[in-house]
Amino acid sequence: MESEIKKFVFVSTLYFLGFVILYLSNISLNSIISLQANVLELLIINARNSAFEVFISIFSGILIAISGLIIFCLGLSFLAVKKLDKLKYFLLIPILCSGFLFNFSILYLFFGFGLFISSLYIIHLGETYKMELKKWKKFRVGSNAVSKSLFVLFLFIFLGSFISFSINDSYKQVFLNSTISSITDIVSSEISNFNTQISSSDATNEIINQVVEDQMKAIREQYPNLTEEQYLQIETGIRKDIEKKMSSLKVNEVNLNLSSVISKGIENSILLNDFFVWFPIIMSFAIWVFLEFLRGLLFSPISGVFSMILFSVFGFQEE
């Protein structure tokens, strides 16, 4: 019984630590929606930075959340390797205690219940794999069992996010506002860059000289009998006219409400309105696909490594 308590305390500590890391990552459905809407803007604004800096600045919260999920993988790997018997149902205690960090949101309730079901499921999976697997048993017990249990957990996350998106229209508004803000910032940045180029005397003179040269060339071909004095007068007139037009192009003198214009265009978009009809399923599916990608690429192999360590370092015996 003492050994059972130690195992329960160890897994409970890992689960609570995993929830704390998820809380510190500040990842929520709102932040995920905002990231998807703003990712293009973030990439453009940070284009001058190195790829690594851009990746960290954009996905730092997600990376922290992934580290929290890896902690859960360690707890599940432990359950696959070392069976928890009488106290397995009490794993609901650390899961429920962690709910205060997330105000017992709908997504948390589905995540927590999914984790509890996965914990019970992996105990039987671990026992089965330890009996059936012949090669690479130490690695594959954790890898295979955790992979299947995470599939169950991620289905609960899909259902939780789908229900959250379906009953709360504020998520659609967050996506709409973030999209409008992102496009407005991109356009404003481009206009600002254009204004800077126009305001540059060297750039302005170069543009004016090129235009005057092209127009005078056409005039000389069309009116070859004019005197040089007449050509000079025409050139002076053309130059003054172009300078006047160039000065009127300064962006800070253009009274446009970009946000209003872009907002009206987006809100009247037929494509976006159709997207909002399927918004809950599309966003939930996107989250699920991303988690499934991580399950195969990262969580499954790292769980295999965890089970190898648990089998070897702690002296657990293969059954």
Secondary structure, 3 states (H helix, E strand, C coil): CHHHHHHHHHHHHHHHHHHHHHHHCCCCHHHHHHHHHHHHHHHHHCCCCCHHHHHHHHHHHHHHHHHHHHHHHHHHHHHHHCCCCCCHHHHHHHHHHHHHHHCCCHHHHHHHHHHHHHHHHHHHHHHHHHHHCCCCHHHHHHHHHHHHHHHHHHHHHHHHHHHHHHHCCHHHHHHHHHHHHHHHHHHHHHHHHHHHHHHCHHHHHHHHHHHHHHHHHHHHHHCCCCCHHHHHHHHHHHHHHHHHHHHCCCHHHCCCCHHHHHHHHHHCCHHHHHHHHCHHHHHHHHHHHHHHHHHHHHHHHHHHHHHHHHHHHCCCCCC
